[in-house]
Amino acid sequence: MKKFLIALAFATVGTVALNAQTTTIEAPTLSKYSVATNSFWSNWFIQAGVDMSLANPHGVNFMDDVFPNGKSFGVDLAVGKQFTPGLGLRLKLNWENGQIENKHNTWTPDYDAGGYAGLYGDVMFNLSNMLCGYSATRTWNFIPFMRGGVIRNFGLNYYAPAVGAGIENTWRFGQHFGIYLDAAYTWTTHVFGRNTPYYAVNTHHAEWGHGIVSVDLGVQFYLGKATFDQAVRLEDYNALAAASEAALARLRAELDAEKRLNADLQAQLAKWKNHVCPKGDATTIIGNAASSIFFNLNSSKINNKKDLINLEAIATAAKNCGGKVVITGSADSKTGSATINQKLAEARANAVANELVNLGVSRDKIETKALGGVADVTPYPLNRRAVVEIK
């Protein structure tokens, strides 16, 4: 009886779990324009690259002087954070070699004197996410930015403010790696001038404006958690909560039904446990009633806990009332060859017989048969079974 009670407990849990698996709740809708707030340590990035700049001091002809002769090259390092899918901040350090000459004299910092460097703070607007919605798998992002900072001329030991704007394009090739391409225009005052302190700080040249056009190319590394979690809309969250409550109520009702069914089975088995049959009572009471044990495709393992309870009842009746237990195994004829189906049918009949022996039925009172592949019942998977009868 102890073994039966254990099987009964497993039957309750197994049945509820089976029913739970068939309960489906529709996933909530995620908003492509809203994300969950990220932590301070999420969505950081580091950039490293090289650039080419064209500096155009006031009064110098761009096409005749600057464009063919005014190139300088430098390196860039930056660190930034994307606070939202659309808004980010970046701190960028740029150094230029400064070897730019016009036709008559050097009007920009030279390499021997240290060139010049800029420290910029950029406010970045990711238009791809702002206009098209956030996507963690998007490869290309279009990001305009506004700039403010300071430039230092190492040769003149002089600082000047700088403001500007630009456009960044990023291409992401994995969770933590990508490349970037920047194009920017930066405006500053009196940092270039003539290459003497007199012209730089003591004449009206000091107030002339200077423009810097730069193009940067480099690699970008995303640190830590480099994506955003998309948010669930409130109405969809409420709908999901209501559906979950309804599903839980259904599961509770199914559990109560299983408890009542198991209590009824316990009562019936208790009656058979203590029943003493008069001669011939087994066939009179049980007659030719049959119980089917069903199996999965290509399997001879008894999985259903209710089948174990049915076998417990059959074993109790066979032990108390006598009679012979006949087990007929079969497979469905639509799957597998005739040879395989015959072996499956034999294995299923023997599996049920072994279980009855474990429950105390003498092996001498058990007869097994194997029909192979059949199509006796519909739908066809129900032919994967073993039929148990007491005769």
C-alpha positions in Angstrom: 0.0 0.0 0.0 2.9 2.3 0.7 4.1 2.0 -2.9 0.6 2.8 -4.1 0.5 6.0 -2.0 3.8 7.1 -3.4 2.6 6.5 -6.9 -0.6 8.4 -6.0 1.4 11.4 -4.9 3.4 11.4 -8.1 0.2 11.1 -10.1 -1.1 14.3 -8.6 2.0 16.3 -9.2 2.5 14.8 -12.7 -1.1 15.5 -13.8 -1.0 19.1 -12.6 2.4 19.7 -14.3 1.0 18.2 -17.5 -2.0 20.6 -17.4 0.3 23.5 -16.6 2.3 22.8 -19.7 -0.8 23.1 -21.9 -1.7 26.5 -20.3 -0.3 29.3 -22.6 -0.1 33.0 -21.8 0.5 35.4 -24.7 3.8 37.3 -24.3 3.5 41.0 -23.6 4.2 43.5 -26.4 7.5 45.3 -26.1 7.7 48.9 -27.0 10.4 49.7 -29.6 10.6 53.3 -28.3 10.8 52.6 -24.6 13.5 50.8 -22.6 14.1 50.0 -18.9 16.4 52.4 -17.1 19.9 51.1 -17.2 22.4 51.1 -14.4 25.3 53.7 -14.2 27.8 51.0 -15.1 25.9 49.8 -18.2 26.3 51.0 -21.9 29.8 52.5 -21.6 32.2 52.5 -24.6 35.8 53.3 -25.4 37.0 54.6 -28.8 40.6 54.7 -30.3 41.4 56.0 -33.8 43.3 58.2 -36.2 42.3 61.3 -38.0 43.1 63.9 -40.7 42.4 67.5 -40.0 42.3 70.6 -42.1 42.8 73.9 -40.2 41.7 77.1 -41.9 42.9 80.3 -40.1 41.0 83.4 -40.8 42.1 85.2 -43.9 43.8 82.2 -45.5 42.3 81.0 -48.8 41.0 77.4 -48.3 41.2 76.1 -51.8 44.6 77.6 -52.7 46.4 77.1 -49.4 44.7 74.9 -46.9 43.2 72.2 -49.0 46.5 71.1 -50.7 48.9 72.0 -47.9 46.9 72.2 -44.7 46.6 68.6 -43.7 47.6 67.4 -40.3 47.3 63.9 -38.8 46.6 62.9 -35.3 45.3 60.3 -32.8 42.0 60.2 -30.8 41.0 58.6 -27.6 37.4 58.8 -26.2 35.3 57.4 -23.4 31.5 57.7 -23.4 28.2 56.4 -22.1 24.8 55.9 -23.8 22.3 57.0 -21.1 19.3 56.2 -23.3 19.0 54.7 -26.7 18.8 58.3 -28.1 21.1 60.3 -25.9 24.8 59.8 -25.0 27.8 61.8 -23.8 31.4 61.4 -24.9 34.7 62.9 -23.6 37.3 63.0 -26.4 41.0 63.8 -26.4 42.6 64.7 -29.8 46.3 65.4 -30.6 47.5 66.8 -33.9 51.1 66.8 -35.2 50.5 70.4 -36.4 52.9 70.3 -39.4 50.9 72.6 -41.6 52.5 75.4 -43.7 51.2 78.0 -46.0 53.1 79.5 -48.9 55.0 82.1 -46.8 55.1 81.2 -43.1 54.0 78.6 -40.6 50.7 79.7 -39.2 49.8 76.5 -37.2 51.6 74.8 -34.4 54.5 72.7 -35.6 55.5 69.1 -34.7 58.8 70.1 -33.0 56.9 72.4 -30.6 54.4 69.6 -29.7 51.6 70.4 -32.1 48.2 71.1 -30.6 45.5 69.1 -28.7 41.8 69.4 -28.1 39.7 68.1 -25.2 36.0 68.0 -26.2 32.7 67.0 -24.6 30.2 65.7 -27.1 26.5 65.4 -26.7 25.4 62.6 -29.0 21.9 62.1 -30.5 21.3 58.6 -32.0 18.8 59.3 -34.6 18.5 55.7 -35.7 17.1 54.8 -32.3 15.1 58.0 -31.9 13.4 57.7 -35.3 13.2 53.9 -35.9 13.0 52.6 -32.3 15.6 50.8 -30.3 17.1 47.5 -31.6 19.9 45.6 -29.9 20.7 43.9 -33.2 21.0 47.1 -35.4 24.4 47.2 -37.1 24.5 50.8 -38.3 23.7 53.9 -36.2 23.6 57.5 -37.4 24.6 59.9 -34.6 24.8 63.7 -34.9 26.6 65.4 -32.0 27.3 68.9 -30.6 30.7 69.8 -29.2 32.3 72.1 -26.6 35.8 72.1 -25.3 39.2 73.7 -25.2 42.3 73.6 -27.6 45.9 74.0 -26.5 48.7 75.2 -28.7 51.8 73.6 -27.2 54.2 75.8 -29.2 52.7 79.0 -27.9 51.6 77.6 -24.6 48.2 79.0 -25.2 44.6 77.8 -24.7 41.4 78.8 -26.6 37.8 77.7 -26.3 36.2 75.5 -29.0 32.7 74.7 -30.1 31.5 72.6 -33.0 29.2 69.9 -34.4 29.6 66.7 -36.3 28.1 63.4 -37.4 29.2 60.0 -36.2 28.5 56.6 -37.9 29.0 53.4 -36.0 28.9 49.8 -37.3 28.6 47.1 -34.7 30.0 43.7 -35.3 29.2 41.8 -32.1 28.2 42.5 -28.5 31.4 44.3 -27.6 33.1 45.5 -30.8 32.5 47.9 -33.6 34.1 50.7 -35.8 33.2 54.4 -36.0 33.6 57.2 -38.5 33.4 60.8 -37.4 33.2 64.0 -39.5 33.2 67.3 -37.5 33.7 71.0 -37.8 35.2 72.8 -34.8 35.5 76.6 -34.4 38.0 78.3 -32.1 39.7 81.7 -31.6 43.3 82.9 -31.8 44.9 79.5 -31.1 46.7 79.3 -34.4 47.7 82.8 -35.5 51.2 83.4 -36.7 53.8 81.2 -35.2 55.1 83.9 -32.7 53.8 84.9 -29.3 53.5 88.5 -30.6 51.1 87.7 -33.4 49.3 85.2 -31.2 48.4 87.5 -28.3 49.3 91.1 -29.0 47.7 91.9 -32.3 44.2 91.9 -33.8 45.2 88.5 -35.3 44.5 87.0 -31.9 40.8 87.5 -32.3 40.5 86.0 -35.7 38.5 82.8 -35.9 39.8 79.5 -37.0 37.9 76.5 -38.4 39.0 72.9 -38.2 37.5 70.2 -40.4 38.4 66.7 -39.1 37.6 63.1 -40.2 38.2 60.3 -37.6 38.3 56.5 -38.1 38.7 54.0 -35.3 37.5 51.1 -33.3 34.9 51.1 -30.6 34.7 48.7 -27.6 31.4 48.3 -25.7 31.9 47.6 -21.9 29.8 45.6 -19.6 26.1 45.3 -20.4 26.1 46.9 -23.8 22.4 46.8 -24.6 19.1 48.0 -23.2 16.2 45.9 -22.0 13.1 46.9 -23.9 10.1 48.0 -21.8 6.7 46.4 -21.5 3.8 48.8 -22.1 1.6 49.3 -19.0 -1.6 48.1 -20.7 0.2 44.9 -21.9 1.7 44.3 -18.4 -1.8 44.6 -16.9 -3.2 42.2 -19.5 -0.4 39.7 -18.7 -1.1 39.9 -15.0 -4.8 39.3 -15.5 -4.0 36.3 -17.8 -1.6 34.9 -15.2 -4.2 35.2 -12.5 -6.8 33.4 -14.7 -4.3 30.6 -15.5 -3.5 30.2 -11.8 -7.2 29.9 -11.0 -7.5 27.2 -13.7 -4.6 25.3 -12.3 -6.1 25.5 -8.8 -9.4 24.1 -10.1 -7.5 21.3 -11.9 -5.6 20.5 -8.7 -8.8 20.3 -6.7 -10.3 17.9 -9.4 -7.2 15.8 -9.3 -7.4 15.6 -5.5 -11.0 14.4 -5.7 -10.1 11.8 -8.4 -7.2 10.5 -6.4 -9.4 10.3 -3.2 -11.9 8.2 -5.2 -9.1 6.0 -6.5 -7.8 5.5 -3.0 -11.3 4.5 -1.8 -11.7 2.0 -4.6 -8.2 0.5 -4.1 -8.8 0.2 -0.3 -12.0 -1.7 -1.1 -10.1 -4.1 -3.4 -7.2 -4.4 -0.9 -9.4 -6.1 1.7 -11.9 -7.8 -0.6 -12.2 -11.6 -0.5 -13.7 -12.9 -3.6 -15.9 -16.0 -3.7 -14.9 -18.6 -6.3 -15.1 -17.3 -9.8 -15.8 -13.8 -8.6 -12.9 -12.3 -10.5 -14.4 -13.0 -13.9 -17.9 -12.1 -12.6 -17.0 -8.8 -11.2 -14.2 -7.7 -13.6 -15.3 -9.7 -16.6 -13.5 -8.9 -19.8 -13.0 -5.2 -18.9 -9.7 -4.1 -20.3 -7.3 -1.3 -19.3 -4.9 0.3 -21.8 -1.4 1.5 -21.0 -0.2 4.0 -23.6 3.4 4.6 -24.7 5.4 7.3 -26.5 6.7 6.8 -30.0 9.5 4.1 -30.1 9.3 3.7 -26.3 8.4 0.9 -24.0 8.7 2.9 -20.8 5.6 3.5 -18.6 5.5 7.2 -18.1 1.9 8.1 -17.0 1.4 7.9 -13.3 -2.3 7.2 -13.7 -1.3 4.0 -15.6 0.7 2.9 -12.5 -2.4 3.4 -10.4 -4.5 1.4 -12.8 -1.9 -1.4 -12.7 -2.1 -1.2 -8.9 -5.8 -1.9 -9.0 -5.4 -4.7 -11.5 -2.7 -6.3 -9.4 -4.9 -6.0 -6.3 -7.8 -7.7 -8.0 -5.6 -10.4 -9.5 -4.1 -11.3 -6.1 -7.4 -11.2 -4.2 -9.8 -12.7 -6.7 -7.6 -15.0 -8.8 -7.9 -15.2 -12.6 -5.3 -14.8 -15.3 -3.8 -11.5 -16.4 -3.5 -11.3 -20.2 -1.3 -8.5 -21.6 -1.4 -7.7 -25.4 1.3 -5.3 -26.7 1.0 -3.4 -30.0 2.5 -0.5 -32.0 1.0 1.7 -34.6 1.4 0.4 -38.2 2.0 3.9 -39.7 5.5 4.3 -38.2 8.4 1.9 -38.2 9.0 -1.4 -40.0 7.2 -4.6 -39.2 10.3 -6.0 -37.4 10.7 -2.9 -35.2 7.0 -2.8 -34.4 7.0 -6.5 -33.4 9.9 -5.9 -31.0 8.2 -2.7 -29.6 4.9 -4.7 -29.0 6.8 -7.4 -27.1 8.8 -4.9 -25.1 5.6 -3.0 -24.1 3.8 -6.2 -23.0 6.9 -7.3 -21.0 7.2 -3.8 -19.4 3.6 -4.1 -18.1 4.2 -7.7 -17.0 7.3 -6.7 -15.0 5.4 -3.9 -13.3 2.7 -6.3 -12.2 5.3 -8.7 -10.9 6.8 -5.8 -8.9 3.3 -5.3 -7.5 3.1 -8.9 -6.2 1.3 -10.8 -9.1 2.8 -14.2 -9.7 4.6 -14.4 -13.1 2.8 -17.7 -13.7 -0.5 -15.9 -13.7 0.6 -13.5 -16.5 0.4 -14.2 -20.2 1.9 -11.8 -22.8 1.1 -11.4 -26.4 2.5 -9.1 -29.2 0.5 -8.0 -32.2 3.2 -5.8 -33.9 2.0 -2.8 -35.8 -1.8 -2.4 -35.9 -4.4 0.2 -36.8 -7.2 -0.9 -34.5 -8.1 2.5 -33.1 -8.0 6.1 -34.1 -6.2 8.4 -33.9 -3.3 6.1 -34.9 -0.9 7.1 -32.0 -3.4 5.3 -29.6 -2.3 2.0 -31.0 1.0 2.4 -29.2 -0.3 0.6 -26.1 -0.6 -2.6 -24.0 -4.1 -3.9 -23.2 -4.4 -5.6 -19.8 -7.3 -8.0 -19.1 -8.2 -10.4 -16.3 -9.8 -13.6 -17.6 
